[in-house]
Amino acid sequence: MGFTIIDYIVIIVYLIGVAALGIYAAGRQSSTSDYFMGGRGLPWWAVMFSVVATETSTLTFISIPAVAYGGNLTFIQITLGYIVGRFLVSVLLLPAYFEGKQTTAYQFLANRFGPSMRNAASTTFMVTRLLADGVRLFATAIPLAIILRLGGAFTGWGDIELYLLSITAISVITLIYTLIGGIKAVVWMDVMQMAVYIGGALLAIGIMFGDLPNGISGAIAIAADAGKTQILDFGFGQPFTEFIAQPYTFFTALIGGAIFSIASHGTDQLIVQRLLTTRNVKDSQRALVWSGVVVALQFGLFLFIGLLLYAFYDAQTAQQLGLATTDEIFAKFIVEQLPVGLSGLIIASLFAAAMSSLSSSLNSLASSTTLDLYKPYLGQDNTPEEDLRISRIITMVWAFILTGSAFFFAYLQLQEGERPAVVELGLGIASYTYGGLLGAFMLGRLFSSPDKTDAMIGFFVGLVSLLFMVEGPIQNILPGEPLAIAWPLYTVVGSLIVIAVGNISRWIRKISK
């Protein structure tokens, strides 16, 4: 088998078709409300699938199988926290967002603490998306780089060069698609793309079933012998410093996953923007809670694929298979093992789903930049047409910046030495800044006394404090044994620091008057 000219044709035709369909679904846009909010009339089930596709499409398809291939199934524990967190967002935050028809998540902070807090949160969101979506874009380039390597047309090119070429190609196509379409096109394309890539994953499982020498039972036995079928890990008996450094022990995953989900789905414009496109708060809540259930099922599906791949490739390492990273395992199977035409269809669906996620990132970055930073200060007298033109220019600027971020992560991930699965890298980056954002939202939602000064002090103390608890350059210069915490706890610790410092600041300032 392998990748053939037919597969390349399938990819090209598929992507052109998806782009045309997206443009058709978008319709005519005459204002930023059309471009960013889709007229606030999208059905809840479409928004639910869009949320799932946006947050997990590329990283789930590429990297979750690698998590099981290189580890075990304990990653699934975090989805329990995801469901709990989404429920809490639907109760605590979504009603506030629908009051006054807000267009970005950070307008709540402007109403509660003033524009300076909104600007700080919006800027933090942009930095987070710049880094986390740089990882997403790098992940998207993995299958394309493998195709170019195995196709023989780029013989002699190194891994870095292939990834840079792949990232550039994906970015250009996505930019064109995003400039023409709006959030409405993105949502409807997400619905279609999710159906296609889940179907592709099921197809790959079916083909693996037929090729495994001892069938599914033999594959599970091989995985079990290697300790890869473990689902629950309570981590009891470990020293405290080791316990809090393990990301997939049960309580760390449950609590950390819940707090992470509250932050990612309650304070991140990437997701909140989608939830605000529904008709009312009830539809928004329904879309959000059910998305957690679908995500849990999806993670389970792709972890299962990782176990099958482990048996299919006889437990070989990425290096033994001639791959640059473990994240390339599933893409290798798709390219080399699927029948002619089907490889192209699955890779095409992956590209399209990933580009849909990237386009939504560009759309959310542009909306936050336009509505939070540009419109209040420089565009107060603009016509709707002028705002729409500025929005598209800002979208183009973010596309170039995100491409550079993806170049940076491609360079880091392809260096010699052991690297984390790309999904863990992306989640870890997002978790770091989510703590500050969630703390600021909870400070404003749950406490009436703190003002904008207290919120700003708590916000920045929370962000800086985490630097000393995340394994990295800061810890290397600290005396003694560093206290490193697992990435699911970044958001928990960060948000608690913001809330505590904000209230302490209010108390100190009150008694000093």
RARA-V999879 format. One record per residue. RES is the residue in one small letter. PHI is phi in radians with two decimals (* if undefined). PSI is psi as a letter, one per 30 degrees, with the letter a starting at -180 (999 if undefined). Layout:
res->(RES & RES)
phi->(PHI & PHI)
psi->(PSI & PSI)
This chain:
res->(m & g & f & t & i & i & d & y & i & v & i & i & v & y & l & i & g & v & a & a & l & g & i & y & a & a & g & r & q & s & s & t & s & d & y & f & m & g & g & r & g & l & p & w & w & a & v & m & f & s & v & v & a & t & e & t & s & t & l & t & f & i & s & i & p & a & v & a & y & g & g & n & l & t & f & i & q & i & t & l & g & y & i & v & g & r & f & l & v & s & v & l & l & l & p & a & y & f & e & g & k & q & t & t & a & y & q & f & l & a & n & r & f & g & p & s & m & r & n & a & a & s & t & t & f & m & v & t & r & l & l & a & d & g & v & r & l & f & a & t & a & i & p & l & a & i & i & l & r & l & g & g & a & f & t & g & w & g & d & i & e & l & y & l & l & s & i & t & a & i & s & v & i & t & l & i & y & t & l & i & g & g & i & k & a & v & v & w & m & d & v & m & q & m & a & v & y & i & g & g & a & l & l & a & i & g & i & m & f & g & d & l & p & n & g & i & s & g & a & i & a & i & a & a & d & a & g & k & t & q & i & l & d & f & g & f & g & q & p & f & t & e & f & i & a & q & p & y & t & f & f & t & a & l & i & g & g & a & i & f & s & i & a & s & h & g & t & d & q & l & i & v & q & r & l & l & t & t & r & n & v & k & d & s & q & r & a & l & v & w & s & g & v & v & v & a & l & q & f & g & l & f & l & f & i & g & l & l & l & y & a & f & y & d & a & q & t & a & q & q & l & g & l & a & t & t & d & e & i & f & a & k & f & i & v & e & q & l & p & v & g & l & s & g & l & i & i & a & s & l & f & a & a & a & m & s & s & l & s & s & s & l & n & s & l & a & s & s & t & t & l & d & l & y & k & p & y & l & g & q & d & n & t & p & e & e & d & l & r & i & s & r & i & i & t & m & v & w & a & f & i & l & t & g & s & a & f & f & f & a & y & l & q & l & q & e & g & e & r & p & a & v & v & e & l & g & l & g & i & a & s & y & t & y & g & g & l & l & g & a & f & m & l & g & r & l & f & s & s & p & d & k & t & d & a & m & i & g & f & f & v & g & l & v & s & l & l & f & m & v & e & g & p & i & q & n & i & l & p & g & e & p & l & a & i & a & w & p & l & y & t & v & v & g & s & l & i & v & i & a & v & g & n & i & s & r & w & i & r & k & i & s & k)
phi->(* & 1.73 & -1.56 & -2.13 & -1.09 & -1.12 & -1.12 & -1.08 & -1.12 & -1.04 & -1.07 & -1.08 & -1.09 & -1.09 & -1.18 & -1.11 & -1.11 & -1.13 & -1.06 & -1.13 & -1.14 & -1.11 & -1.12 & -1.13 & -1.15 & -1.17 & 1.20 & -1.60 & -2.02 & -2.16 & -2.71 & -1.18 & -1.12 & -1.15 & -1.21 & -1.80 & -2.04 & 1.09 & 1.32 & 0.90 & -2.39 & -1.44 & -1.19 & -1.11 & -1.20 & -1.19 & -1.12 & -1.03 & -1.14 & -1.14 & -1.05 & -1.10 & -1.13 & -1.14 & -1.48 & -2.28 & -0.95 & -1.23 & -1.13 & -1.15 & -1.09 & -1.59 & -1.76 & -1.10 & -1.00 & -1.19 & -1.12 & -1.24 & -1.07 & -1.66 & -2.42 & -2.65 & -1.69 & -1.14 & -0.99 & -1.13 & -1.03 & -1.20 & -1.21 & -1.09 & -1.14 & -1.03 & -1.17 & -1.04 & -1.07 & -1.11 & -1.07 & -1.15 & -1.07 & -1.11 & -1.57 & -1.55 & -1.96 & -1.03 & -1.03 & -1.19 & -1.19 & -1.47 & -1.30 & 1.41 & 0.96 & -1.22 & -1.88 & -2.40 & -1.09 & -1.53 & -1.22 & -1.08 & -1.17 & -1.14 & -1.18 & -1.55 & -2.07 & 1.81 & -1.13 & -1.12 & -1.21 & -1.07 & -1.09 & -1.13 & -1.19 & -1.11 & -1.15 & -1.10 & -1.01 & -1.12 & -1.11 & -1.07 & -1.14 & -1.03 & -1.37 & -1.14 & -1.36 & -1.09 & -1.14 & -1.03 & -1.15 & -1.05 & -1.09 & -1.08 & -1.34 & -1.01 & -1.13 & -1.14 & -1.10 & -1.14 & -1.05 & -1.11 & -1.21 & -1.38 & -1.25 & 1.53 & -1.31 & -2.11 & -1.06 & 1.71 & -1.38 & -1.44 & -1.04 & -1.05 & -1.10 & -1.13 & -1.20 & -1.10 & -1.11 & -1.12 & -1.07 & -1.09 & -1.08 & -1.13 & -1.11 & -1.11 & -1.10 & -1.15 & -1.06 & -1.06 & -1.09 & -1.26 & -1.11 & -1.45 & -1.58 & -2.08 & -1.12 & -1.11 & -1.12 & -1.06 & -1.08 & -1.19 & -1.21 & -1.05 & -1.05 & -1.17 & -1.15 & -1.12 & -1.05 & -1.24 & -1.34 & -1.18 & -1.06 & -1.13 & -1.11 & -1.12 & -1.09 & -1.10 & -1.10 & -1.05 & -1.21 & -1.11 & -0.94 & -1.26 & -1.70 & -1.25 & -1.08 & -1.97 & 1.22 & -1.16 & -1.12 & -1.14 & -1.13 & -1.13 & -1.11 & -1.09 & -1.13 & -1.15 & -1.09 & -1.57 & 1.32 & -1.65 & -1.68 & -1.15 & -1.85 & -1.81 & -2.49 & -1.43 & 1.22 & -1.19 & 1.65 & -1.50 & -1.04 & -1.00 & -1.11 & -1.37 & -1.05 & -1.36 & -1.62 & -1.59 & -1.31 & -2.09 & -1.40 & -1.00 & -1.25 & -1.10 & -1.18 & -1.17 & -1.23 & -1.10 & -1.12 & -1.15 & -1.16 & -1.04 & -1.19 & -1.05 & -1.24 & -1.19 & -1.81 & -2.07 & -2.24 & -1.64 & -1.01 & -0.99 & -1.62 & -1.03 & -0.98 & -1.14 & -1.10 & -1.39 & -1.52 & -1.33 & -1.27 & -2.75 & -1.17 & -1.11 & -1.11 & -1.09 & -1.12 & -1.10 & -1.08 & -1.21 & -1.13 & -1.21 & -1.10 & -1.13 & -1.13 & -1.14 & -1.08 & -1.06 & -1.12 & -1.17 & -1.05 & -1.06 & -1.06 & -1.37 & -1.16 & -1.08 & -1.05 & -1.05 & -1.13 & -1.12 & -1.12 & -1.05 & -1.28 & -1.07 & -1.71 & 0.94 & 1.08 & -1.31 & -1.36 & -1.05 & -1.16 & -1.14 & -1.53 & 1.34 & -1.81 & -1.33 & -2.51 & -1.11 & -1.07 & -1.56 & -1.02 & -1.19 & -1.09 & -1.06 & -1.08 & -1.06 & -1.21 & -1.67 & -1.92 & -1.39 & -1.07 & -0.98 & 1.64 & -1.25 & -1.03 & -1.10 & -1.15 & -1.21 & -1.11 & -1.11 & -1.15 & -1.14 & -1.02 & -1.14 & -1.11 & -1.15 & -1.19 & -1.14 & -1.13 & -1.15 & -1.14 & -1.22 & -1.12 & -1.08 & -1.14 & -1.25 & -1.09 & -1.15 & -1.16 & -1.16 & -1.11 & -1.22 & -1.49 & -1.67 & -1.92 & -1.49 & -1.02 & -1.17 & -2.00 & -2.03 & -2.12 & -1.14 & -1.80 & -1.21 & -1.41 & -0.97 & -1.15 & -1.15 & -1.10 & -1.14 & -1.14 & -1.10 & -1.04 & -1.26 & -1.11 & -1.11 & -1.06 & -1.08 & -1.09 & -1.14 & -1.08 & -1.17 & -1.16 & -1.13 & -1.08 & -1.10 & -1.11 & -1.14 & -0.98 & -1.08 & -1.26 & -1.07 & -1.10 & -1.15 & -1.22 & -1.70 & -1.30 & -1.11 & 1.89 & -1.34 & -2.12 & -1.20 & -0.97 & -1.09 & -1.13 & -1.20 & -1.10 & -1.11 & -1.17 & -1.12 & -1.09 & -1.11 & -1.07 & -1.07 & -1.44 & -1.06 & -1.04 & -1.11 & -1.12 & -1.12 & -1.03 & -1.14 & -1.12 & -1.19 & -1.06 & -1.32 & -1.46 & -1.79 & -2.21 & -1.63 & -1.36 & -1.01 & -1.90 & -1.11 & -1.14 & -1.10 & -1.13 & -1.14 & -1.09 & -1.09 & -1.05 & -1.33 & -1.10 & -1.09 & -1.14 & -1.18 & -1.04 & -1.12 & -0.99 & -1.49 & -2.00 & -1.77 & -1.06 & 2.98 & -1.02 & -1.09 & -1.12 & -1.16 & -1.77 & -1.41 & -1.30 & 1.30 & -1.41 & -1.26 & -1.81 & -1.75 & -1.97 & -1.23 & -1.05 & -1.12 & -1.61 & -0.97 & -1.18 & -1.05 & -1.14 & -1.05 & -1.18 & -1.11 & -1.12 & -1.06 & -1.11 & -1.14 & -1.16 & -1.05 & -1.26 & -1.13 & -1.05 & -1.10 & -1.16 & -1.12 & -1.18 & -1.26 & -1.37 & -1.49 & -1.33)
psi->(b & l & k & l & e & e & e & e & e & e & e & e & e & e & e & e & e & e & e & e & e & e & e & e & e & e & a & k & k & f & l & f & e & e & e & f & f & g & g & h & g & k & k & e & e & e & e & e & e & e & e & e & e & e & f & f & d & e & e & e & e & e & f & e & e & e & e & e & e & f & c & a & g & f & f & f & e & f & f & e & e & e & e & e & e & e & e & e & e & f & e & e & e & e & e & e & e & f & k & g & h & l & f & l & f & f & f & e & e & e & e & e & f & l & f & e & e & e & e & e & e & e & e & e & e & e & e & e & e & e & e & e & f & e & e & e & e & e & e & e & f & e & e & e & e & e & e & e & e & f & f & f & f & h & k & f & k & l & e & e & e & e & e & e & e & e & e & e & e & e & e & e & e & e & e & e & e & e & e & e & l & a & e & e & e & e & e & e & e & e & e & e & e & e & e & e & f & e & e & e & e & e & e & e & e & e & e & e & e & f & f & k & e & g & a & e & e & e & e & e & e & e & e & e & f & g & g & f & g & k & e & k & j & f & g & k & f & l & l & e & e & e & e & f & f & k & f & h & l & e & e & e & e & e & e & e & e & e & e & e & e & e & e & e & f & f & f & k & f & e & e & e & e & e & f & f & f & l & e & l & e & e & e & e & e & e & e & e & e & f & e & e & e & e & e & e & e & e & e & e & e & f & e & e & e & e & e & e & e & e & e & e & g & h & g & l & l & e & e & f & f & g & l & e & l & f & f & f & e & e & e & e & e & e & e & f & f & l & l & k & e & e & e & e & e & e & e & e & e & e & e & e & e & e & e & e & e & e & e & e & e & e & e & e & e & e & e & e & e & e & f & e & e & e & e & f & e & f & h & f & g & l & l & e & e & e & e & e & e & e & e & e & e & e & e & e & e & e & e & e & e & e & e & e & e & e & e & e & e & e & e & e & f & g & l & k & l & k & l & l & k & f & e & e & e & e & e & e & e & e & e & e & f & e & e & e & e & e & e & e & e & e & e & e & e & f & k & f & e & k & a & e & e & e & e & e & e & e & e & e & e & e & e & e & e & f & e & f & f & k & k & a & e & e & e & f & f & k & l & a & k & l & j & k & l & l & e & f & f & e & e & e & e & e & e & e & e & e & e & e & e & e & e & e & e & e & e & e & e & e & f & f & 999)
